[in-house]
Amino acid sequence: MIDDDRASRPGGRTARVRSDVLAAVESELAEHGYDGLTIDAVAARSGVHRTTLYRRWKTVPGLLVDLLEAGVDDAWEPADTGSLEGDLIEVNREVHAALTARPSVTQAVIAASFRTAEAAGALTRFWEDRYARTALVVRRAVERGELAAEVDAHRLLLTATAPLYHQLVLLRQPMSRAEADQHARIAAASVR
């Protein structure tokens, strides 16, 4: 079965199937939203038989949860520009790009997470992971002597990124990349 294959063959066919399915989930979700995300549509788009999807993921929420868990398993880390302000600008540029892409997978996943408890839990774990990894920005700044060790990394990251989510997701108002950069600068200045 698939789970046995995963244990004995990390990578290989099982990894390709998962990759193809999650790419299809991402595309379907971004293009059609949670209500348009179906096992049949994912099977058609991925080229993976629907019985495999039902056996491995069982439900649409299962597909969404695995998509979010794949984000926790990736190797992402924030860019190192050599300064706190530069690092925060790069973080905001990534967030801005993800939220303004058309269609935006990030916005679709956020919206879908309100539809099932499983997806909400997976999204919370994803954000916890991303904030923990992004705290590296603050650790590097402390090591460079830019910041005091007691700076609360989570609070600083919220200060930098929250305006983007608020304006682009909640208010559905445009924001330029220059404005996103400015929020990063304001956050950096707030802890100096």
Protein Blocks (a to p, Z undefined) as FASTA:
>chain_A
ZZlmmmmmggjjllmmmmmmmmmmmmmmmmnojmlpcfklmmmmnopafklmmmmnopam
lmmmmmmmmmmmmmbdcddehpaklmmmmmmmmmmmmmmpccdfklmmmmmmmmpmklmm
mmmmmmmmmmmmmmmmmmmmmmnopacfklcfklmmmmmmmmmmmmmmmnopacdfklmm
mmmmmmmmmmZZ
